[in-house]
Amino acid sequence: MRIKKVNTKVDFIAAEHDVLNFWEEKGIFEKRRELNKGKTKWSFIDGPITANNPMGVHHAWGRSLKDIYNRYKSMCGFELRYQNGFDCQGLW
């Protein structure tokens, strides 16, 4: 069996835009919310990143994991409350 060559020059930014456009055009987010409407509620309040330093890689890592977990809960049929929280900066 031969292994197909893959493109080694991937445009990750363009790929991300393609995915985001697909979700928007097909109304995927709205459809998921409608499917879970009225089911067991799940909320996760995530505070904003620190206001006194630029975002670091460790912030992106943590936010990615939290996002994955929330998406998992949505796929399990929970009705999610999509809201960032607040912390010492008083942001809502």
PyMOL Python script that loads the backbone (N, CA, C, O; Angstrom):
from pymol import cmd

cmd.read_pdbstr("""\
ATOM      1  N   MET A   1       0.840  -1.170   0.000  1.00  0.00           N
ATOM      2  CA  MET A   1       0.000   0.000   0.000  1.00  0.00           C
ATOM      3  C   MET A   1       0.893   1.243   0.000  1.00  0.00           C
ATOM      4  O   MET A   1       1.838   1.345   0.782  1.00  0.00           O
ATOM      5  N   ARG A   2       0.580   2.169  -0.878  1.00  0.00           N
ATOM      6  CA  ARG A   2       1.361   3.401  -0.972  1.00  0.00           C
ATOM      7  C   ARG A   2       0.739   4.481  -0.098  1.00  0.00           C
ATOM      8  O   ARG A   2      -0.482   4.601   0.009  1.00  0.00           O
ATOM      9  N   ILE A   3       1.590   5.241   0.505  1.00  0.00           N
ATOM     10  CA  ILE A   3       1.134   6.362   1.320  1.00  0.00           C
ATOM     11  C   ILE A   3       1.130   7.610   0.451  1.00  0.00           C
ATOM     12  O   ILE A   3       2.118   7.926  -0.213  1.00  0.00           O
ATOM     13  N   LYS A   4       0.001   8.317   0.465  1.00  0.00           N
ATOM     14  CA  LYS A   4      -0.106   9.536  -0.334  1.00  0.00           C
ATOM     15  C   LYS A   4       0.718  10.651   0.291  1.00  0.00           C
ATOM     16  O   LYS A   4       0.795  10.788   1.511  1.00  0.00           O
ATOM     17  N   LYS A   5       1.325  11.433  -0.571  1.00  0.00           N
ATOM     18  CA  LYS A   5       2.060  12.596  -0.088  1.00  0.00           C
ATOM     19  C   LYS A   5       1.056  13.657   0.355  1.00  0.00           C
ATOM     20  O   LYS A   5      -0.012  13.818  -0.235  1.00  0.00           O
ATOM     21  N   VAL A   6       1.426  14.363   1.394  1.00  0.00           N
ATOM     22  CA  VAL A   6       0.574  15.444   1.879  1.00  0.00           C
ATOM     23  C   VAL A   6       1.253  16.780   1.606  1.00  0.00           C
ATOM     24  O   VAL A   6       2.475  16.866   1.491  1.00  0.00           O
ATOM     25  N   ASN A   7       0.445  17.798   1.507  1.00  0.00           N
ATOM     26  CA  ASN A   7       0.964  19.141   1.292  1.00  0.00           C
ATOM     27  C   ASN A   7       1.718  19.583   2.543  1.00  0.00           C
ATOM     28  O   ASN A   7       1.163  19.588   3.641  1.00  0.00           O
ATOM     29  N   THR A   8       2.971  19.948   2.370  1.00  0.00           N
ATOM     30  CA  THR A   8       3.774  20.365   3.521  1.00  0.00           C
ATOM     31  C   THR A   8       3.701  21.871   3.751  1.00  0.00           C
ATOM     32  O   THR A   8       4.279  22.382   4.710  1.00  0.00           O
ATOM     33  N   LYS A   9       3.006  22.572   2.890  1.00  0.00           N
ATOM     34  CA  LYS A   9       2.857  24.025   3.037  1.00  0.00           C
ATOM     35  C   LYS A   9       1.386  24.348   3.293  1.00  0.00           C
ATOM     36  O   LYS A   9       0.684  24.853   2.417  1.00  0.00           O
ATOM     37  N   VAL A  10       0.945  24.050   4.491  1.00  0.00           N
ATOM     38  CA  VAL A  10      -0.449  24.265   4.863  1.00  0.00           C
ATOM     39  C   VAL A  10      -0.633  25.700   5.338  1.00  0.00           C
ATOM     40  O   VAL A  10       0.173  26.218   6.111  1.00  0.00           O
ATOM     41  N   ASP A  11      -1.695  26.331   4.870  1.00  0.00           N
ATOM     42  CA  ASP A  11      -2.043  27.679   5.324  1.00  0.00           C
ATOM     43  C   ASP A  11      -3.059  27.527   6.458  1.00  0.00           C
ATOM     44  O   ASP A  11      -4.264  27.456   6.220  1.00  0.00           O
ATOM     45  N   PHE A  12      -2.557  27.478   7.688  1.00  0.00           N
ATOM     46  CA  PHE A  12      -3.416  27.229   8.843  1.00  0.00           C
ATOM     47  C   PHE A  12      -4.430  28.350   9.061  1.00  0.00           C
ATOM     48  O   PHE A  12      -5.549  28.096   9.508  1.00  0.00           O
ATOM     49  N   ILE A  13      -4.052  29.563   8.752  1.00  0.00           N
ATOM     50  CA  ILE A  13      -4.982  30.687   8.919  1.00  0.00           C
ATOM     51  C   ILE A  13      -6.155  30.545   7.955  1.00  0.00           C
ATOM     52  O   ILE A  13      -7.307  30.740   8.341  1.00  0.00           O
ATOM     53  N   ALA A  14      -5.866  30.208   6.711  1.00  0.00           N
ATOM     54  CA  ALA A  14      -6.930  30.012   5.721  1.00  0.00           C
ATOM     55  C   ALA A  14      -7.816  28.830   6.110  1.00  0.00           C
ATOM     56  O   ALA A  14      -9.036  28.889   5.960  1.00  0.00           O
ATOM     57  N   ALA A  15      -7.204  27.763   6.607  1.00  0.00           N
ATOM     58  CA  ALA A  15      -7.979  26.595   7.033  1.00  0.00           C
ATOM     59  C   ALA A  15      -8.921  26.958   8.176  1.00  0.00           C
ATOM     60  O   ALA A  15     -10.072  26.522   8.194  1.00  0.00           O
ATOM     61  N   GLU A  16      -8.438  27.751   9.126  1.00  0.00           N
ATOM     62  CA  GLU A  16      -9.279  28.196  10.243  1.00  0.00           C
ATOM     63  C   GLU A  16     -10.444  29.035   9.744  1.00  0.00           C
ATOM     64  O   GLU A  16     -11.572  28.878  10.212  1.00  0.00           O
ATOM     65  N   HIS A  17     -10.177  29.921   8.801  1.00  0.00           N
ATOM     66  CA  HIS A  17     -11.253  30.744   8.237  1.00  0.00           C
ATOM     67  C   HIS A  17     -12.271  29.882   7.495  1.00  0.00           C
ATOM     68  O   HIS A  17     -13.471  30.152   7.558  1.00  0.00           O
ATOM     69  N   ASP A  18     -11.810  28.856   6.800  1.00  0.00           N
ATOM     70  CA  ASP A  18     -12.726  27.939   6.109  1.00  0.00           C
ATOM     71  C   ASP A  18     -13.665  27.256   7.098  1.00  0.00           C
ATOM     72  O   ASP A  18     -14.867  27.153   6.852  1.00  0.00           O
ATOM     73  N   VAL A  19     -13.118  26.794   8.207  1.00  0.00           N
ATOM     74  CA  VAL A  19     -13.938  26.124   9.225  1.00  0.00           C
ATOM     75  C   VAL A  19     -14.937  27.107   9.833  1.00  0.00           C
ATOM     76  O   VAL A  19     -16.117  26.788   9.976  1.00  0.00           O
ATOM     77  N   LEU A  20     -14.468  28.288  10.188  1.00  0.00           N
ATOM     78  CA  LEU A  20     -15.359  29.294  10.777  1.00  0.00           C
ATOM     79  C   LEU A  20     -16.469  29.694   9.812  1.00  0.00           C
ATOM     80  O   LEU A  20     -17.620  29.847  10.220  1.00  0.00           O
ATOM     81  N   ASN A  21     -16.131  29.864   8.536  1.00  0.00           N
ATOM     82  CA  ASN A  21     -17.145  30.202   7.534  1.00  0.00           C
ATOM     83  C   ASN A  21     -18.166  29.087   7.387  1.00  0.00           C
ATOM     84  O   ASN A  21     -19.362  29.354   7.277  1.00  0.00           O
ATOM     85  N   PHE A  22     -17.709  27.842   7.384  1.00  0.00           N
ATOM     86  CA  PHE A  22     -18.620  26.699   7.293  1.00  0.00           C
ATOM     87  C   PHE A  22     -19.607  26.707   8.455  1.00  0.00           C
ATOM     88  O   PHE A  22     -20.813  26.561   8.255  1.00  0.00           O
ATOM     89  N   TRP A  23     -19.088  26.877   9.674  1.00  0.00           N
ATOM     90  CA  TRP A  23     -19.952  26.901  10.859  1.00  0.00           C
ATOM     91  C   TRP A  23     -20.976  28.029  10.761  1.00  0.00           C
ATOM     92  O   TRP A  23     -22.142  27.851  11.113  1.00  0.00           O
ATOM     93  N   GLU A  24     -20.534  29.189  10.281  1.00  0.00           N
ATOM     94  CA  GLU A  24     -21.445  30.331  10.189  1.00  0.00           C
ATOM     95  C   GLU A  24     -22.487  30.123   9.096  1.00  0.00           C
ATOM     96  O   GLU A  24     -23.675  30.360   9.317  1.00  0.00           O
ATOM     97  N   GLU A  25     -22.049  29.681   7.918  1.00  0.00           N
ATOM     98  CA  GLU A  25     -22.968  29.480   6.794  1.00  0.00           C
ATOM     99  C   GLU A  25     -24.021  28.422   7.101  1.00  0.00           C
ATOM    100  O   GLU A  25     -25.181  28.573   6.717  1.00  0.00           O
ATOM    101  N   LYS A  26     -23.633  27.366   7.782  1.00  0.00           N
ATOM    102  CA  LYS A  26     -24.553  26.265   8.084  1.00  0.00           C
ATOM    103  C   LYS A  26     -25.321  26.467   9.393  1.00  0.00           C
ATOM    104  O   LYS A  26     -26.220  25.688   9.711  1.00  0.00           O
ATOM    105  N   GLY A  27     -24.967  27.511  10.152  1.00  0.00           N
ATOM    106  CA  GLY A  27     -25.655  27.769  11.421  1.00  0.00           C
ATOM    107  C   GLY A  27     -25.439  26.665  12.445  1.00  0.00           C
ATOM    108  O   GLY A  27     -26.342  26.340  13.216  1.00  0.00           O
ATOM    109  N   ILE A  28     -24.245  26.090  12.454  1.00  0.00           N
ATOM    110  CA  ILE A  28     -23.948  24.942  13.315  1.00  0.00           C
ATOM    111  C   ILE A  28     -24.122  25.285  14.791  1.00  0.00           C
ATOM    112  O   ILE A  28     -24.731  24.517  15.537  1.00  0.00           O
ATOM    113  N   PHE A  29     -23.601  26.413  15.211  1.00  0.00           N
ATOM    114  CA  PHE A  29     -23.689  26.791  16.619  1.00  0.00           C
ATOM    115  C   PHE A  29     -25.154  26.931  17.052  1.00  0.00           C
ATOM    116  O   PHE A  29     -25.547  26.430  18.105  1.00  0.00           O
ATOM    117  N   GLU A  30     -25.948  27.612  16.236  1.00  0.00           N
ATOM    118  CA  GLU A  30     -27.362  27.800  16.559  1.00  0.00           C
ATOM    119  C   GLU A  30     -28.111  26.465  16.587  1.00  0.00           C
ATOM    120  O   GLU A  30     -28.972  26.253  17.441  1.00  0.00           O
ATOM    121  N   LYS A  31     -27.787  25.573  15.660  1.00  0.00           N
ATOM    122  CA  LYS A  31     -28.435  24.254  15.628  1.00  0.00           C
ATOM    123  C   LYS A  31     -28.112  23.460  16.888  1.00  0.00           C
ATOM    124  O   LYS A  31     -28.993  22.816  17.457  1.00  0.00           O
ATOM    125  N   ARG A  32     -26.862  23.501  17.325  1.00  0.00           N
ATOM    126  CA  ARG A  32     -26.464  22.779  18.540  1.00  0.00           C
ATOM    127  C   ARG A  32     -27.197  23.349  19.749  1.00  0.00           C
ATOM    128  O   ARG A  32     -27.674  22.595  20.596  1.00  0.00           O
ATOM    129  N   ARG A  33     -27.290  24.665  19.833  1.00  0.00           N
ATOM    130  CA  ARG A  33     -28.001  25.292  20.960  1.00  0.00           C
ATOM    131  C   ARG A  33     -29.473  24.889  20.959  1.00  0.00           C
ATOM    132  O   ARG A  33     -30.052  24.635  22.015  1.00  0.00           O
ATOM    133  N   GLU A  34     -30.073  24.831  19.776  1.00  0.00           N
ATOM    134  CA  GLU A  34     -31.492  24.461  19.677  1.00  0.00           C
ATOM    135  C   GLU A  34     -31.700  23.002  20.077  1.00  0.00           C
ATOM    136  O   GLU A  34     -32.684  22.680  20.742  1.00  0.00           O
ATOM    137  N   LEU A  35     -30.790  22.121  19.680  1.00  0.00           N
ATOM    138  CA  LEU A  35     -30.895  20.703  20.047  1.00  0.00           C
ATOM    139  C   LEU A  35     -30.857  20.494  21.559  1.00  0.00           C
ATOM    140  O   LEU A  35     -31.533  19.609  22.083  1.00  0.00           O
ATOM    141  N   ASN A  36     -30.074  21.302  22.254  1.00  0.00           N
ATOM    142  CA  ASN A  36     -29.889  21.122  23.699  1.00  0.00           C
ATOM    143  C   ASN A  36     -30.815  21.994  24.539  1.00  0.00           C
ATOM    144  O   ASN A  36     -30.773  21.937  25.768  1.00  0.00           O
ATOM    145  N   LYS A  37     -31.647  22.794  23.892  1.00  0.00           N
ATOM    146  CA  LYS A  37     -32.533  23.713  24.610  1.00  0.00           C
ATOM    147  C   LYS A  37     -33.473  22.938  25.535  1.00  0.00           C
ATOM    148  O   LYS A  37     -34.142  21.993  25.117  1.00  0.00           O
ATOM    149  N   GLY A  38     -33.507  23.365  26.808  1.00  0.00           N
ATOM    150  CA  GLY A  38     -34.393  22.741  27.786  1.00  0.00           C
ATOM    151  C   GLY A  38     -33.823  21.504  28.457  1.00  0.00           C
ATOM    152  O   GLY A  38     -34.468  20.927  29.333  1.00  0.00           O
ATOM    153  N   LYS A  39     -32.634  21.090  28.068  1.00  0.00           N
ATOM    154  CA  LYS A  39     -32.014  19.914  28.684  1.00  0.00           C
ATOM    155  C   LYS A  39     -31.256  20.323  29.942  1.00  0.00           C
ATOM    156  O   LYS A  39     -31.275  21.493  30.323  1.00  0.00           O
ATOM    157  N   THR A  40     -30.599  19.385  30.577  1.00  0.00           N
ATOM    158  CA  THR A  40     -29.844  19.663  31.797  1.00  0.00           C
ATOM    159  C   THR A  40     -28.854  20.787  31.536  1.00  0.00           C
ATOM    160  O   THR A  40     -28.102  20.757  30.562  1.00  0.00           O
ATOM    161  N   LYS A  41     -28.865  21.774  32.415  1.00  0.00           N
ATOM    162  CA  LYS A  41     -28.013  22.951  32.216  1.00  0.00           C
ATOM    163  C   LYS A  41     -26.586  22.689  32.692  1.00  0.00           C
ATOM    164  O   LYS A  41     -26.353  21.965  33.660  1.00  0.00           O
ATOM    165  N   TRP A  42     -25.651  23.295  31.988  1.00  0.00           N
ATOM    166  CA  TRP A  42     -24.234  23.231  32.344  1.00  0.00           C
ATOM    167  C   TRP A  42     -23.661  24.625  32.165  1.00  0.00           C
ATOM    168  O   TRP A  42     -23.869  25.260  31.131  1.00  0.00           O
ATOM    169  N   SER A  43     -22.947  25.095  33.160  1.00  0.00           N
ATOM    170  CA  SER A  43     -22.284  26.387  32.994  1.00  0.00           C
ATOM    171  C   SER A  43     -20.867  26.295  33.533  1.00  0.00           C
ATOM    172  O   SER A  43     -20.578  25.570  34.485  1.00  0.00           O
ATOM    173  N   PHE A  44     -20.021  27.039  32.905  1.00  0.00           N
ATOM    174  CA  PHE A  44     -18.619  27.094  33.280  1.00  0.00           C
ATOM    175  C   PHE A  44     -18.209  28.550  33.177  1.00  0.00           C
ATOM    176  O   PHE A  44     -18.179  29.111  32.082  1.00  0.00           O
ATOM    177  N   ILE A  45     -17.898  29.157  34.289  1.00  0.00           N
ATOM    178  CA  ILE A  45     -17.529  30.565  34.273  1.00  0.00           C
ATOM    179  C   ILE A  45     -16.013  30.665  34.263  1.00  0.00           C
ATOM    180  O   ILE A  45     -15.336  30.249  35.203  1.00  0.00           O
ATOM    181  N   ASP A  46     -15.507  31.218  33.194  1.00  0.00           N
ATOM    182  CA  ASP A  46     -14.072  31.357  32.996  1.00  0.00           C
ATOM    183  C   ASP A  46     -13.708  32.824  33.086  1.00  0.00           C
ATOM    184  O   ASP A  46     -14.247  33.646  32.345  1.00  0.00           O
ATOM    185  N   GLY A  47     -12.820  33.153  33.967  1.00  0.00           N
ATOM    186  CA  GLY A  47     -12.391  34.545  34.102  1.00  0.00           C
ATOM    187  C   GLY A  47     -11.538  34.985  32.934  1.00  0.00           C
ATOM    188  O   GLY A  47     -10.951  34.154  32.242  1.00  0.00           O
ATOM    189  N   PRO A  48     -11.465  36.294  32.708  1.00  0.00           N
ATOM    190  CA  PRO A  48     -10.623  36.803  31.622  1.00  0.00           C
ATOM    191  C   PRO A  48      -9.146  36.639  31.959  1.00  0.00           C
ATOM    192  O   PRO A  48      -8.772  36.441  33.115  1.00  0.00           O
ATOM    193  N   ILE A  49      -8.324  36.726  30.931  1.00  0.00           N
ATOM    194  CA  ILE A  49      -6.888  36.663  31.180  1.00  0.00           C
ATOM    195  C   ILE A  49      -6.475  37.909  31.945  1.00  0.00           C
ATOM    196  O   ILE A  49      -7.221  38.885  32.006  1.00  0.00           O
ATOM    197  N   THR A  50      -5.321  37.873  32.509  1.00  0.00           N
ATOM    198  CA  THR A  50      -4.837  38.987  33.312  1.00  0.00           C
ATOM    199  C   THR A  50      -4.806  40.287  32.510  1.00  0.00           C
ATOM    200  O   THR A  50      -4.470  40.292  31.326  1.00  0.00           O
ATOM    201  N   ALA A  51      -5.159  41.375  33.167  1.00  0.00           N
ATOM    202  CA  ALA A  51      -5.220  42.672  32.491  1.00  0.00           C
ATOM    203  C   ALA A  51      -3.868  43.379  32.466  1.00  0.00           C
ATOM    204  O   ALA A  51      -3.718  44.391  31.783  1.00  0.00           O
ATOM    205  N   ASN A  52      -2.886  42.865  33.196  1.00  0.00           N
ATOM    206  CA  ASN A  52      -1.624  43.595  33.300  1.00  0.00           C
ATOM    207  C   ASN A  52      -0.464  42.957  32.539  1.00  0.00           C
ATOM    208  O   ASN A  52       0.667  43.430  32.647  1.00  0.00           O
ATOM    209  N   ASN A  53      -0.714  41.913  31.783  1.00  0.00           N
ATOM    210  CA  ASN A  53       0.338  41.282  30.983  1.00  0.00           C
ATOM    211  C   ASN A  53      -0.251  40.798  29.669  1.00  0.00           C
ATOM    212  O   ASN A  53      -1.447  40.514  29.594  1.00  0.00           O
ATOM    213  N   PRO A  54       0.576  40.699  28.626  1.00  0.00           N
ATOM    214  CA  PRO A  54       0.058  40.145  27.372  1.00  0.00           C
ATOM    215  C   PRO A  54      -0.240  38.654  27.527  1.00  0.00           C
ATOM    216  O   PRO A  54       0.291  37.986  28.414  1.00  0.00           O
ATOM    217  N   MET A  55      -1.091  38.158  26.654  1.00  0.00           N
ATOM    218  CA  MET A  55      -1.458  36.744  26.693  1.00  0.00           C
ATOM    219  C   MET A  55      -0.240  35.885  26.375  1.00  0.00           C
ATOM    220  O   MET A  55       0.509  36.176  25.444  1.00  0.00           O
ATOM    221  N   GLY A  56      -0.053  34.838  27.147  1.00  0.00           N
ATOM    222  CA  GLY A  56       1.053  33.918  26.932  1.00  0.00           C
ATOM    223  C   GLY A  56       0.562  32.583  26.402  1.00  0.00           C
ATOM    224  O   GLY A  56      -0.642  32.331  26.352  1.00  0.00           O
ATOM    225  N   VAL A  57       1.487  31.741  26.013  1.00  0.00           N
ATOM    226  CA  VAL A  57       1.139  30.416  25.491  1.00  0.00           C
ATOM    227  C   VAL A  57       0.354  29.625  26.526  1.00  0.00           C
ATOM    228  O   VAL A  57      -0.574  28.897  26.174  1.00  0.00           O
ATOM    229  N   HIS A  58       0.714  29.758  27.795  1.00  0.00           N
ATOM    230  CA  HIS A  58       0.016  29.006  28.836  1.00  0.00           C
ATOM    231  C   HIS A  58      -1.443  29.448  28.963  1.00  0.00           C
ATOM    232  O   HIS A  58      -2.289  28.643  29.353  1.00  0.00           O
ATOM    233  N   HIS A  59      -1.759  30.709  28.642  1.00  0.00           N
ATOM    234  CA  HIS A  59      -3.150  31.152  28.636  1.00  0.00           C
ATOM    235  C   HIS A  59      -3.915  30.455  27.508  1.00  0.00           C
ATOM    236  O   HIS A  59      -5.026  29.966  27.711  1.00  0.00           O
ATOM    237  N   ALA A  60      -3.310  30.415  26.325  1.00  0.00           N
ATOM    238  CA  ALA A  60      -3.962  29.781  25.176  1.00  0.00           C
ATOM    239  C   ALA A  60      -4.186  28.296  25.434  1.00  0.00           C
ATOM    240  O   ALA A  60      -5.230  27.755  25.069  1.00  0.00           O
ATOM    241  N   TRP A  61      -3.224  27.639  26.055  1.00  0.00           N
ATOM    242  CA  TRP A  61      -3.350  26.213  26.365  1.00  0.00           C
ATOM    243  C   TRP A  61      -4.541  25.973  27.292  1.00  0.00           C
ATOM    244  O   TRP A  61      -5.372  25.102  27.036  1.00  0.00           O
ATOM    245  N   GLY A  62      -4.615  26.750  28.365  1.00  0.00           N
ATOM    246  CA  GLY A  62      -5.711  26.599  29.324  1.00  0.00           C
ATOM    247  C   GLY A  62      -7.061  26.899  28.704  1.00  0.00           C
ATOM    248  O   GLY A  62      -8.028  26.174  28.934  1.00  0.00           O
ATOM    249  N   ARG A  63      -7.134  27.960  27.920  1.00  0.00           N
ATOM    250  CA  ARG A  63      -8.402  28.327  27.279  1.00  0.00           C
ATOM    251  C   ARG A  63      -8.826  27.263  26.267  1.00  0.00           C
ATOM    252  O   ARG A  63     -10.015  26.975  26.131  1.00  0.00           O
ATOM    253  N   SER A  64      -7.873  26.687  25.568  1.00  0.00           N
ATOM    254  CA  SER A  64      -8.199  25.632  24.598  1.00  0.00           C
ATOM    255  C   SER A  64      -8.786  24.419  25.301  1.00  0.00           C
ATOM    256  O   SER A  64      -9.779  23.854  24.843  1.00  0.00           O
ATOM    257  N   LEU A  65      -8.180  24.018  26.406  1.00  0.00           N
ATOM    258  CA  LEU A  65      -8.698  22.869  27.153  1.00  0.00           C
ATOM    259  C   LEU A  65     -10.098  23.141  27.689  1.00  0.00           C
ATOM    260  O   LEU A  65     -10.963  22.268  27.633  1.00  0.00           O
ATOM    261  N   LYS A  66     -10.326  24.341  28.206  1.00  0.00           N
ATOM    262  CA  LYS A  66     -11.651  24.695  28.725  1.00  0.00           C
ATOM    263  C   LYS A  66     -12.679  24.703  27.599  1.00  0.00           C
ATOM    264  O   LYS A  66     -13.813  24.263  27.789  1.00  0.00           O
ATOM    265  N   ASP A  67     -12.290  25.199  26.434  1.00  0.00           N
ATOM    266  CA  ASP A  67     -13.190  25.226  25.291  1.00  0.00           C
ATOM    267  C   ASP A  67     -13.547  23.808  24.849  1.00  0.00           C
ATOM    268  O   ASP A  67     -14.709  23.519  24.565  1.00  0.00           O
ATOM    269  N   ILE A  68     -12.557  22.934  24.792  1.00  0.00           N
ATOM    270  CA  ILE A  68     -12.797  21.538  24.403  1.00  0.00           C
ATOM    271  C   ILE A  68     -13.766  20.876  25.377  1.00  0.00           C
ATOM    272  O   ILE A  68     -14.678  20.161  24.961  1.00  0.00           O
ATOM    273  N   TYR A  69     -13.570  21.112  26.670  1.00  0.00           N
ATOM    274  CA  TYR A  69     -14.442  20.491  27.668  1.00  0.00           C
ATOM    275  C   TYR A  69     -15.879  20.991  27.520  1.00  0.00           C
ATOM    276  O   TYR A  69     -16.820  20.204  27.619  1.00  0.00           O
ATOM    277  N   ASN A  70     -16.054  22.283  27.285  1.00  0.00           N
ATOM    278  CA  ASN A  70     -17.402  22.815  27.091  1.00  0.00           C
ATOM    279  C   ASN A  70     -18.049  22.255  25.830  1.00  0.00           C
ATOM    280  O   ASN A  70     -19.242  21.951  25.831  1.00  0.00           O
ATOM    281  N   ARG A  71     -17.286  22.118  24.769  1.00  0.00           N
ATOM    282  CA  ARG A  71     -17.832  21.536  23.540  1.00  0.00           C
ATOM    283  C   ARG A  71     -18.228  20.073  23.766  1.00  0.00           C
ATOM    284  O   ARG A  71     -19.245  19.610  23.250  1.00  0.00           O
ATOM    285  N   TYR A  72     -17.424  19.366  24.531  1.00  0.00           N
ATOM    286  CA  TYR A  72     -17.750  17.981  24.874  1.00  0.00           C
ATOM    287  C   TYR A  72     -19.083  17.915  25.621  1.00  0.00           C
ATOM    288  O   TYR A  72     -19.936  17.085  25.307  1.00  0.00           O
ATOM    289  N   LYS A  73     -19.256  18.799  26.614  1.00  0.00           N
ATOM    290  CA  LYS A  73     -20.505  18.812  27.380  1.00  0.00           C
ATOM    291  C   LYS A  73     -21.688  19.135  26.464  1.00  0.00           C
ATOM    292  O   LYS A  73     -22.775  18.584  26.639  1.00  0.00           O
ATOM    293  N   SER A  74     -21.486  20.012  25.504  1.00  0.00           N
ATOM    294  CA  SER A  74     -22.540  20.335  24.548  1.00  0.00           C
ATOM    295  C   SER A  74     -22.898  19.113  23.706  1.00  0.00           C
ATOM    296  O   SER A  74     -24.076  18.836  23.479  1.00  0.00           O
ATOM    297  N   MET A  75     -21.883  18.383  23.245  1.00  0.00           N
ATOM    298  CA  MET A  75     -22.136  17.186  22.439  1.00  0.00           C
ATOM    299  C   MET A  75     -22.786  16.076  23.252  1.00  0.00           C
ATOM    300  O   MET A  75     -23.417  15.180  22.691  1.00  0.00           O
ATOM    301  N   CYS A  76     -22.636  16.131  24.573  1.00  0.00           N
ATOM    302  CA  CYS A  76     -23.291  15.154  25.453  1.00  0.00           C
ATOM    303  C   CYS A  76     -24.739  15.543  25.746  1.00  0.00           C
ATOM    304  O   CYS A  76     -25.440  14.823  26.457  1.00  0.00           O
ATOM    305  N   GLY A  77     -25.189  16.668  25.206  1.00  0.00           N
ATOM    306  CA  GLY A  77     -26.590  17.046  25.338  1.00  0.00           C
ATOM    307  C   GLY A  77     -26.907  18.041  26.433  1.00  0.00           C
ATOM    308  O   GLY A  77     -28.079  18.241  26.750  1.00  0.00           O
ATOM    309  N   PHE A  78     -25.912  18.667  27.017  1.00  0.00           N
ATOM    310  CA  PHE A  78     -26.172  19.669  28.048  1.00  0.00           C
ATOM    311  C   PHE A  78     -26.472  21.021  27.398  1.00  0.00           C
ATOM    312  O   PHE A  78     -25.913  21.365  26.357  1.00  0.00           O
ATOM    313  N   GLU A  79     -27.363  21.774  28.033  1.00  0.00           N
ATOM    314  CA  GLU A  79     -27.624  23.146  27.588  1.00  0.00           C
ATOM    315  C   GLU A  79     -26.591  24.049  28.244  1.00  0.00           C
ATOM    316  O   GLU A  79     -26.576  24.203  29.465  1.00  0.00           O
ATOM    317  N   LEU A  80     -25.738  24.637  27.438  1.00  0.00           N
ATOM    318  CA  LEU A  80     -24.639  25.442  27.966  1.00  0.00           C
ATOM    319  C   LEU A  80     -24.998  26.910  28.068  1.00  0.00           C
ATOM    320  O   LEU A  80     -25.760  27.447  27.265  1.00  0.00           O
ATOM    321  N   ARG A  81     -24.432  27.535  29.072  1.00  0.00           N
ATOM    322  CA  ARG A  81     -24.505  28.989  29.200  1.00  0.00           C
ATOM    323  C   ARG A  81     -23.137  29.503  28.773  1.00  0.00           C
ATOM    324  O   ARG A  81     -22.158  29.367  29.508  1.00  0.00           O
ATOM    325  N   TYR A  82     -23.074  30.084  27.600  1.00  0.00           N
ATOM    326  CA  TYR A  82     -21.803  30.569  27.058  1.00  0.00           C
ATOM    327  C   TYR A  82     -21.533  31.964  27.609  1.00  0.00           C
ATOM    328  O   TYR A  82     -22.093  32.948  27.125  1.00  0.00           O
ATOM    329  N   GLN A  83     -20.684  32.046  28.612  1.00  0.00           N
ATOM    330  CA  GLN A  83     -20.381  33.340  29.226  1.00  0.00           C
ATOM    331  C   GLN A  83     -19.010  33.296  29.868  1.00  0.00           C
ATOM    332  O   GLN A  83     -18.685  32.374  30.617  1.00  0.00           O
ATOM    333  N   ASN A  84     -18.219  34.295  29.568  1.00  0.00           N
ATOM    334  CA  ASN A  84     -16.982  34.454  30.323  1.00  0.00           C
ATOM    335  C   ASN A  84     -17.331  35.011  31.686  1.00  0.00           C
ATOM    336  O   ASN A  84     -18.339  35.701  31.841  1.00  0.00           O
ATOM    337  N   GLY A  85     -16.520  34.721  32.654  1.00  0.00           N
ATOM    338  CA  GLY A  85     -16.780  35.179  34.008  1.00  0.00           C
ATOM    339  C   GLY A  85     -16.123  36.504  34.299  1.00  0.00           C
ATOM    340  O   GLY A  85     -15.860  37.302  33.400  1.00  0.00           O
ATOM    341  N   PHE A  86     -15.869  36.718  35.548  1.00  0.00           N
ATOM    342  CA  PHE A  86     -15.208  37.939  35.964  1.00  0.00           C
ATOM    343  C   PHE A  86     -14.218  37.580  37.053  1.00  0.00           C
ATOM    344  O   PHE A  86     -14.316  36.523  37.676  1.00  0.00           O
ATOM    345  N   ASP A  87     -13.272  38.462  37.274  1.00  0.00           N
ATOM    346  CA  ASP A  87     -12.308  38.223  38.341  1.00  0.00           C
ATOM    347  C   ASP A  87     -11.925  39.559  38.955  1.00  0.00           C
ATOM    348  O   ASP A  87     -12.751  40.472  38.986  1.00  0.00           O
ATOM    349  N   CYS A  88     -10.727  39.700  39.432  1.00  0.00           N
ATOM    350  CA  CYS A  88     -10.329  40.897  40.173  1.00  0.00           C
ATOM    351  C   CYS A  88     -10.373  42.173  39.336  1.00  0.00           C
ATOM    352  O   CYS A  88     -10.359  43.268  39.898  1.00  0.00           O
ATOM    353  N   GLN A  89     -10.425  42.060  37.999  1.00  0.00           N
ATOM    354  CA  GLN A  89     -10.514  43.265  37.184  1.00  0.00           C
ATOM    355  C   GLN A  89     -11.942  43.796  37.130  1.00  0.00           C
ATOM    356  O   GLN A  89     -12.170  44.890  36.612  1.00  0.00           O
ATOM    357  N   GLY A  90     -12.909  43.042  37.656  1.00  0.00           N
ATOM    358  CA  GLY A  90     -14.295  43.481  37.655  1.00  0.00           C
ATOM    359  C   GLY A  90     -14.956  43.398  36.292  1.00  0.00           C
ATOM    360  O   GLY A  90     -15.962  44.062  36.047  1.00  0.00           O
ATOM    361  N   LEU A  91     -14.398  42.586  35.403  1.00  0.00           N
ATOM    362  CA  LEU A  91     -14.976  42.443  34.070  1.00  0.00           C
ATOM    363  C   LEU A  91     -16.097  41.423  34.102  1.00  0.00           C
ATOM    364  O   LEU A  91     -16.024  40.448  34.850  1.00  0.00           O
ATOM    365  N   TRP A  92     -17.110  41.626  33.323  1.00  0.00           N
ATOM    366  CA  TRP A  92     -18.237  40.681  33.271  1.00  0.00           C
ATOM    367  C   TRP A  92     -18.315  40.059  31.913  1.00  0.00           C
ATOM    368  O   TRP A  92     -19.194  39.235  31.661  1.00  0.00           O
TER     369      TRP A  92
END
""", "prot")
cmd.dss("prot")
cmd.show_as("cartoon", "prot")
cmd.util.cbc("prot")
cmd.orient("prot")
